[in-house]
Amino acid sequence: MIDIEDYGLTEPGKLRAGINLGNVLLVTGTTEGGNPSGVSPAIAAAIARNFGFSISYCTYPSPGAVADAVDGDEWDICLIAEDPKRAETIEFCGAYAEIEATYMVPAGSKLMSLEDVDKPGVRIAVSDRSAYDLYLSRALKHAELKRAPGLKAAFELFRDQKLEALAGLRPALLENAASMPGAKVLDGSYTAVRQAVGVRPGNPAFAKAVKRFISESRSNGLVDGLINEFGQRGRLSVAS
């Protein structure tokens, strides 16, 4: 067992994990005790076991809310997508899984490729402050992002305002497309959203230990086994 004082954590013997409930690929349900269940909570629990700690979950409705809590001493580790903007306040310790991000377009759309989407007059619905929102905010030159609070709201914005495209993660977009006759999910991806573990800055020993664990978890089959256990094969991939 590792001495918690070596890592400067707040509550002796307890690892507090910030979990984003907004990603349904990573949090797929709840346990009988009311804790979140899925690949992301299971990774957090594995980290706690490795260090000899108990696990405590701090849940948030969106990745932005998780990131905002970095200054409030609410979590010791967080599990959200890594991004340069978030890395200004969170020290990321390596990605464990990744998900393709692409666009969905409505029936009859003239947008046939990813490149077609970044054109003047194209309005793209997106989940506010998601990793792909942050990426597209940097990458797009001509299209306009229309933000909504969460995946469901982004889909409703796209549908109700008849926008030209919906940005999102491929598995979720495929489910959305099934409810809209003629809608199409475009081939390829503009980025791969890398789901990672982050810690608060200023604790290098702890960050180093978490980095080592995440690297080992990718190579020893732990992450792949959790993806299979929670039924996310073909939706999530082990991060490269």
Stockholm file with secondary structure:
# STOCKHOLM 1.0

chainA/1-240         MIDIEDYGLTEPGKLRAGINLGNVLLVTGTTEGGNPSGVSPAIAAAIARNFGFSISYCTYPSPGAVADAVDGDEWDICLIAEDPKRAETIEFCGAYAEIEATYMVPAGSKLMSLEDVDKPGVRIAVSDRSAYDLYLSRALKHAELKRAPGLKAAFELFRDQKLEALAGLRPALLENAASMPGAKVLDGSYTAVRQAVGVRPGNPAFAKAVKRFISESRSNGLVDGLINEFGQRGRLSVAS
#=GR chainA/1-240 SS CCCGGGGTCSSTTEEEEEEETTCTTTCCEECTTSCEESHHHHHHHHHHHHHTCEEEEEEESSHHHHHHGGGGTCCSEEEEECCTTGGGTSEEEEEEEEEEEEEEECTTCSCCSHHHHSSTTCEEEEETTCHHHHHHHHHCSSCEEEEESSHHHHHHHHHHTTCSEEEEEHHHHHHHHHTSTTCEECSSCSEEEEEEEEECSSCHHHHHHHHHHHHHHHHSSHHHHHHHHTTCBTTBEECC
#=GC SS_cons         CCCGGGGTCSSTTEEEEEEETTCTTTCCEECTTSCEESHHHHHHHHHHHHHTCEEEEEEESSHHHHHHGGGGTCCSEEEEECCTTGGGTSEEEEEEEEEEEEEEECTTCSCCSHHHHSSTTCEEEEETTCHHHHHHHHHCSSCEEEEESSHHHHHHHHHHTTCSEEEEEHHHHHHHHHTSTTCEECSSCSEEEEEEEEECSSCHHHHHHHHHHHHHHHHSSHHHHHHHHTTCBTTBEECC
//
